[in-house]
Amino acid sequence: MAWRSQLSRNLKELRILFCQKSPSSAPTRSFVESNYKELKTLNPKLPILIRECSGIEPQIWARYDMGIERGIRLEGLTEPQISKALEDLVEAGASLKGASGKKA
């Protein structure tokens, strides 16, 4: 899972939103509990914001260069699927960097 160490290279900020109690947020809560420490250790300067709000739909948001943001709804996803969603956001950041570096 080398992509986990690439978060800080491809993202400016990562936000994870979920409800503290709802069953639909349970996999997201579990993902945060299982993965936050490793992600933060591998990316110590990257802001990883965990936002809990009663009744909110679980989501993950990535902010890239130039204020570009992309989000993914996590409702109904398992922990491995949430991990894949995060990996996809990291890869999207790499492709955005490549596209912004090209001259017309």
N, CA and C atoms as an extended XYZ file, in Angstrom:
312
Properties=species:S:1:pos:R:3:atomname:S:1:resname:S:1:resid:I:1 pbc="F F F"
N         0.822       -1.193        0.000 N   MET     1
C         0.000        0.000        0.000 CA  MET     1
C         0.862        1.251        0.000 C   MET     1
N         1.720        1.338       -0.988 N   ALA     2
C         2.631        2.477       -1.095 CA  ALA     2
C         1.889        3.795       -1.292 C   ALA     2
N         0.675        3.728       -1.821 N   TRP     3
C        -0.085        4.957       -2.063 CA  TRP     3
C        -0.351        5.717       -0.774 C   TRP     3
N        -0.391        5.034        0.356 N   ARG     4
C        -0.671        5.699        1.633 CA  ARG     4
C         0.384        6.763        1.972 C   ARG     4
N         1.624        6.519        1.571 N   SER     5
C         2.675        7.502        1.847 CA  SER     5
C         2.658        8.636        0.831 C   SER     5
N         1.832        8.533       -0.205 N   GLN     6
C         1.745        9.562       -1.249 CA  GLN     6
C         0.676       10.618       -0.953 C   GLN     6
N        -0.067       10.456        0.125 N   LEU     7
C        -1.133       11.404        0.416 CA  LEU     7
C        -0.620       12.834        0.433 C   LEU     7
N         0.439       13.087        1.182 N   SER     8
C         0.922       14.458        1.330 CA  SER     8
C         1.526       15.006        0.041 C   SER     8
N         1.926       14.143       -0.879 N   ARG     9
C         2.452       14.625       -2.166 CA  ARG     9
C         1.340       15.021       -3.116 C   ARG     9
N         0.186       14.374       -2.987 N   ASN    10
C        -0.889       14.585       -3.954 CA  ASN    10
C        -2.077       15.367       -3.407 C   ASN    10
N        -2.190       15.493       -2.086 N   LEU    11
C        -3.308       16.199       -1.473 CA  LEU    11
C        -2.805       17.361       -0.633 C   LEU    11
N        -3.648       18.367       -0.498 N   LYS    12
C        -3.359       19.481        0.414 CA  LYS    12
C        -4.094       19.297        1.738 C   LYS    12
N        -5.197       18.541        1.684 N   GLU    13
C        -5.991       18.319        2.892 CA  GLU    13
C        -6.907       17.129        2.651 C   GLU    13
N        -7.160       16.372        3.701 N   LEU    14
C        -8.086       15.248        3.657 CA  LEU    14
C        -9.103       15.440        4.771 C   LEU    14
N       -10.402       15.343        4.407 N   ARG    15
C       -11.469       15.463        5.401 CA  ARG    15
C       -12.336       14.217        5.347 C   ARG    15
N       -12.637       13.680        6.518 N   ILE    16
C       -13.513       12.524        6.632 CA  ILE    16
C       -14.671       12.932        7.532 C   ILE    16
N       -15.876       12.813        7.012 N   LEU    17
C       -17.072       13.220        7.731 CA  LEU    17
C       -17.941       11.997        7.993 C   LEU    17
N       -18.499       11.923        9.210 N   PHE    18
C       -19.397       10.818        9.538 CA  PHE    18
C       -20.184       11.138       10.803 C   PHE    18
N       -21.229       10.354       11.019 N   CYS    19
C       -22.061       10.465       12.215 CA  CYS    19
C       -21.473        9.562       13.308 C   CYS    19
N       -21.527       10.028       14.541 N   GLN    20
C       -20.976        9.263       15.653 CA  GLN    20
C       -21.773        8.008       15.976 C   GLN    20
N       -23.056        7.972       15.605 N   LYS    21
C       -23.924        6.881       16.061 CA  LYS    21
C       -24.595        6.083       14.955 C   LYS    21
N       -24.774        6.642       13.781 N   SER    22
C       -25.598        5.970       12.768 CA  SER    22
C       -24.940        4.701       12.235 C   SER    22
N       -25.747        3.686       11.951 N   PRO    23
C       -25.223        2.444       11.388 CA  PRO    23
C       -24.551        2.645       10.028 C   PRO    23
N       -25.039        3.605        9.237 N   SER    24
C       -24.453        3.833        7.916 CA  SER    24
C       -23.028        4.387        8.004 C   SER    24
N       -22.685        5.000        9.136 N   SER    25
C       -21.329        5.535        9.328 CA  SER    25
C       -20.394        4.549       10.025 C   SER    25
N       -20.904        3.402       10.457 N   ALA    26
C       -20.082        2.441       11.208 CA  ALA    26
C       -18.813        2.022       10.462 C   ALA    26
N       -18.884        1.673        9.173 N   PRO    27
C       -17.643        1.302        8.475 CA  PRO    27
C       -16.641        2.463        8.385 C   PRO    27
N       -17.154        3.675        8.247 N   THR    28
C       -16.264        4.840        8.178 CA  THR    28
C       -15.596        5.076        9.530 C   THR    28
N       -16.359        4.963       10.601 N   ARG    29
C       -15.774        5.102       11.940 CA  ARG    29
C       -14.700        4.046       12.155 C   ARG    29
N       -14.994        2.827       11.769 N   SER    30
C       -14.034        1.736       11.915 CA  SER    30
C       -12.782        1.980       11.071 C   SER    30
N       -12.976        2.488        9.843 N   PHE    31
C       -11.836        2.811        8.971 CA  PHE    31
C       -10.928        3.843        9.635 C   PHE    31
N       -11.520        4.885       10.202 N   VAL    32
C       -10.738        5.930       10.869 CA  VAL    32
C        -9.982        5.336       12.057 C   VAL    32
N       -10.665        4.545       12.872 N   GLU    33
C       -10.016        3.948       14.033 CA  GLU    33
C        -8.851        3.041       13.636 C   GLU    33
N        -8.996        2.338       12.536 N   SER    34
C        -7.975        1.385       12.100 CA  SER    34
C        -6.821        2.023       11.318 C   SER    34
N        -7.073        3.156       10.653 N   ASN    35
C        -6.096        3.671        9.693 CA  ASN    35
C        -5.533        5.056        9.990 C   ASN    35
N        -6.194        5.826       10.849 N   TYR    36
C        -5.746        7.206       11.077 CA  TYR    36
C        -4.284        7.280       11.512 C   TYR    36
N        -3.912        6.480       12.488 N   LYS    37
C        -2.551        6.553       13.034 CA  LYS    37
C        -1.502        6.305       11.945 C   LYS    37
N        -1.712        5.277       11.128 N   GLU    38
C        -0.752        4.973       10.062 CA  GLU    38
C        -0.705        6.100        9.025 C   GLU    38
N        -1.880        6.581        8.616 N   LEU    39
C        -1.913        7.656        7.615 CA  LEU    39
C        -1.210        8.909        8.131 C   LEU    39
N        -1.433        9.239        9.387 N   LYS    40
C        -0.813       10.436        9.965 CA  LYS    40
C         0.685       10.235       10.151 C   LYS    40
N         1.110        9.037       10.524 N   THR    41
C         2.534        8.742       10.692 CA  THR    41
C         3.260        8.858        9.354 C   THR    41
N         2.641        8.370        8.285 N   LEU    42
C         3.256        8.428        6.962 CA  LEU    42
C         3.189        9.818        6.333 C   LEU    42
N         2.257       10.644        6.803 N   ASN    43
C         2.038       11.986        6.238 CA  ASN    43
C         1.881       12.999        7.369 C   ASN    43
N         2.944       13.233        8.142 N   PRO    44
C         2.801       14.034        9.358 CA  PRO    44
C         2.372       15.487        9.136 C   PRO    44
N         2.675       16.066        7.998 N   LYS    45
C         2.330       17.472        7.766 CA  LYS    45
C         0.996       17.661        7.048 C   LYS    45
N         0.387       16.576        6.590 N   LEU    46
C        -0.889       16.667        5.886 CA  LEU    46
C        -2.021       16.847        6.888 C   LEU    46
N        -2.836       17.897        6.714 N   PRO    47
C        -4.014       18.025        7.582 CA  PRO    47
C        -5.016       16.912        7.266 C   PRO    47
N        -5.277       16.060        8.243 N   ILE    48
C        -6.298       15.026        8.125 CA  ILE    48
C        -7.378       15.387        9.137 C   ILE    48
N        -8.482       15.896        8.630 N   LEU    49
C        -9.539       16.405        9.488 CA  LEU    49
C       -10.647       15.369        9.632 C   LEU    49
N       -10.981       15.049       10.855 N   ILE    50
C       -12.052       14.113       11.160 CA  ILE    50
C       -13.211       14.943       11.698 C   ILE    50
N       -14.334       14.913       10.990 N   ARG    51
C       -15.489       15.713       11.381 CA  ARG    51
C       -16.664       14.792       11.692 C   ARG    51
N       -17.115       14.860       12.936 N   GLU    52
C       -18.267       14.075       13.370 CA  GLU    52
C       -19.459       15.016       13.521 C   GLU    52
N       -20.574       14.627       12.943 N   CYS    53
C       -21.774       15.449       13.033 CA  CYS    53
C       -22.990       14.525       13.044 C   CYS    53
N       -23.862       14.740       13.983 N   SER    54
C       -25.037       13.883       14.117 CA  SER    54
C       -25.890       13.916       12.856 C   SER    54
N       -26.171       12.728       12.321 N   GLY    55
C       -27.048       12.599       11.176 CA  GLY    55
C       -26.426       12.830        9.814 C   GLY    55
N       -25.131       13.116        9.751 N   ILE    56
C       -24.494       13.383        8.455 CA  ILE    56
C       -24.199       12.079        7.717 C   ILE    56
N       -24.249       12.161        6.406 N   GLU    57
C       -23.906       11.028        5.551 CA  GLU    57
C       -22.379       10.887        5.524 C   GLU    57
N       -21.838        9.669        5.642 N   PRO    58
C       -20.378        9.510        5.624 CA  PRO    58
C       -19.798        9.904        4.256 C   PRO    58
N       -18.727       10.687        4.310 N   GLN    59
C       -18.090       11.205        3.098 CA  GLN    59
C       -16.596       11.336        3.322 C   GLN    59
N       -15.869       11.374        2.223 N   ILE    60
C       -14.445       11.672        2.284 CA  ILE    60
C       -14.169       12.731        1.218 C   ILE    60
N       -13.419       13.762        1.589 N   TRP    61
C       -13.112       14.878        0.695 CA  TRP    61
C       -11.608       15.079        0.619 C   TRP    61
N       -11.138       15.309       -0.581 N   ALA    62
C        -9.728       15.622       -0.803 CA  ALA    62
C        -9.635       17.005       -1.415 C   ALA    62
N        -8.729       17.834       -0.886 N   ARG    63
C        -8.461       19.143       -1.481 CA  ARG    63
C        -7.089       19.073       -2.125 C   ARG    63
N        -7.031       19.528       -3.373 N   TYR    64
C        -5.806       19.492       -4.156 CA  TYR    64
C        -5.285       20.910       -4.366 C   TYR    64
N        -4.251       21.042       -5.179 N   ASP    65
C        -3.743       22.364       -5.561 CA  ASP    65
C        -4.839       23.192       -6.218 C   ASP    65
N        -4.683       24.480       -6.179 N   MET    66
C        -5.587       25.425       -6.841 CA  MET    66
C        -7.014       25.349       -6.287 C   MET    66
N        -7.188       24.843       -5.083 N   GLY    67
C        -8.498       24.796       -4.450 CA  GLY    67
C        -9.458       23.763       -5.012 C   GLY    67
N        -8.974       22.876       -5.842 N   ILE    68
C        -9.826       21.828       -6.402 CA  ILE    68
C       -10.145       20.809       -5.312 C   ILE    68
N       -11.419       20.445       -5.215 N   GLU    69
C       -11.846       19.455       -4.229 CA  GLU    69
C       -12.650       18.359       -4.905 C   GLU    69
N       -12.506       17.152       -4.390 N   ARG    70
C       -13.308       16.018       -4.849 CA  ARG    70
C       -13.775       15.257       -3.624 C   ARG    70
N       -15.021       14.828       -3.684 N   GLY    71
C       -15.593       14.084       -2.567 CA  GLY    71
C       -16.233       12.794       -3.025 C   GLY    71
N       -16.306       11.850       -2.112 N   ILE    72
C       -16.929       10.556       -2.380 CA  ILE    72
C       -17.854       10.232       -1.213 C   ILE    72
N       -19.074        9.840       -1.537 N   ARG    73
C       -20.014        9.385       -0.508 CA  ARG    73
C       -19.634        7.965       -0.116 C   ARG    73
N       -19.626        7.704        1.175 N   LEU    74
C       -19.163        6.410        1.674 CA  LEU    74
C       -20.281        5.513        2.186 C   LEU    74
N       -21.504        5.987        2.146 N   GLU    75
C       -22.622        5.192        2.665 CA  GLU    75
C       -22.738        3.885        1.890 C   GLU    75
N       -22.806        2.783        2.608 N   GLY    76
C       -22.944        1.473        1.991 CA  GLY    76
C       -21.623        0.813        1.618 C   GLY    76
N       -20.513        1.506        1.829 N   LEU    77
C       -19.209        0.941        1.499 CA  LEU    77
C       -18.617        0.210        2.697 C   LEU    77
N       -17.836       -0.815        2.433 N   THR    78
C       -17.110       -1.536        3.476 CA  THR    78
C       -15.771       -0.844        3.710 C   THR    78
N       -15.059       -1.257        4.753 N   GLU    79
C       -13.733       -0.676        5.019 CA  GLU    79
C       -12.780       -0.817        3.829 C   GLU    79
N       -12.673       -2.003        3.213 N   PRO    80
C       -11.788       -2.106        2.036 CA  PRO    80
C       -12.224       -1.187        0.885 C   PRO    80
N       -13.514       -0.998        0.720 N   GLN    81
C       -14.005       -0.104       -0.326 CA  GLN    81
C       -13.692        1.356        0.004 C   GLN    81
N       -13.741        1.700        1.279 N   ILE    82
C       -13.376        3.053        1.699 CA  ILE    82
C       -11.894        3.287        1.439 C   ILE    82
N       -11.082        2.298        1.747 N   SER    83
C        -9.649        2.385        1.467 CA  SER    83
C        -9.399        2.589       -0.028 C   SER    83
N       -10.129        1.863       -0.862 N   LYS    84
C       -10.002        2.000       -2.321 CA  LYS    84
C       -10.450        3.386       -2.774 C   LYS    84
N       -11.509        3.914       -2.168 N   ALA    85
C       -11.980        5.263       -2.505 CA  ALA    85
C       -10.902        6.294       -2.189 C   ALA    85
N       -10.248        6.143       -1.043 N   LEU    86
C        -9.160        7.052       -0.687 CA  LEU    86
C        -7.999        6.906       -1.667 C   LEU    86
N        -7.668        5.683       -2.018 N   GLU    87
C        -6.603        5.449       -2.998 CA  GLU    87
C        -6.939        6.135       -4.325 C   GLU    87
N        -8.185        6.054       -4.750 N   ASP    88
C        -8.612        6.704       -5.996 CA  ASP    88
C        -8.444        8.223       -5.910 C   ASP    88
N        -8.749        8.811       -4.749 N   LEU    89
C        -8.567       10.255       -4.570 CA  LEU    89
C        -7.089       10.638       -4.636 C   LEU    89
N        -6.229        9.794       -4.071 N   VAL    90
C        -4.785       10.051       -4.120 CA  VAL    90
C        -4.294        9.980       -5.564 C   VAL    90
N        -4.748        8.968       -6.299 N   GLU    91
C        -4.350        8.835       -7.703 CA  GLU    91
C        -4.877        9.998       -8.542 C   GLU    91
N        -6.074       10.482       -8.235 N   ALA    92
C        -6.616       11.640       -8.938 CA  ALA    92
C        -5.738       12.860       -8.701 C   ALA    92
N        -5.215       12.990       -7.490 N   GLY    93
C        -4.307       14.102       -7.195 CA  GLY    93
C        -3.035       14.024       -8.001 C   GLY    93
N        -2.516       12.819       -8.189 N   ALA    94
C        -1.309       12.646       -9.005 CA  ALA    94
C        -1.578       13.036      -10.450 C   ALA    94
N        -2.746       12.662      -10.979 N   SER    95
C        -3.060       13.003      -12.363 CA  SER    95
C        -3.316       14.495      -12.518 C   SER    95
N        -3.877       15.147      -11.496 N   LEU    96
C        -4.073       16.596      -11.549 CA  LEU    96
C        -2.733       17.316      -11.573 C   LEU    96
N        -1.774       16.825      -10.798 N   LYS    97
C        -0.439       17.434      -10.801 CA  LYS    97
C         0.192       17.319      -12.178 C   LYS    97
N         0.051       16.144      -12.794 N   GLY    98
C         0.612       15.948      -14.126 CA  GLY    98
C        -0.033       16.858      -15.151 C   GLY    98
N        -1.339       17.048      -15.038 N   ALA    99
C        -2.067       17.900      -15.989 CA  ALA    99
C        -1.741       19.363      -15.787 C   ALA    99
N        -1.541       19.785      -14.539 N   SER   100
C        -1.264       21.209      -14.289 CA  SER   100
C         0.151       21.583      -14.689 C   SER   100
N         1.033       20.601      -14.775 N   GLY   101
C         2.413       20.894      -15.152 CA  GLY   101
C         2.634       21.009      -16.649 C   GLY   101
N         1.634       20.651      -17.448 N   LYS   102
C         1.772       20.718      -18.901 CA  LYS   102
C         1.494       22.117      -19.412 C   LYS   102
N         2.234       22.512      -20.428 N   LYS   103
C         2.026       23.805      -21.045 CA  LYS   103
C         1.232       23.633      -22.324 C   LYS   103
N         0.398       24.611      -22.602 N   ALA   104
C        -0.440       24.553      -23.815 CA  ALA   104
C         0.339       24.954      -25.048 C   ALA   104
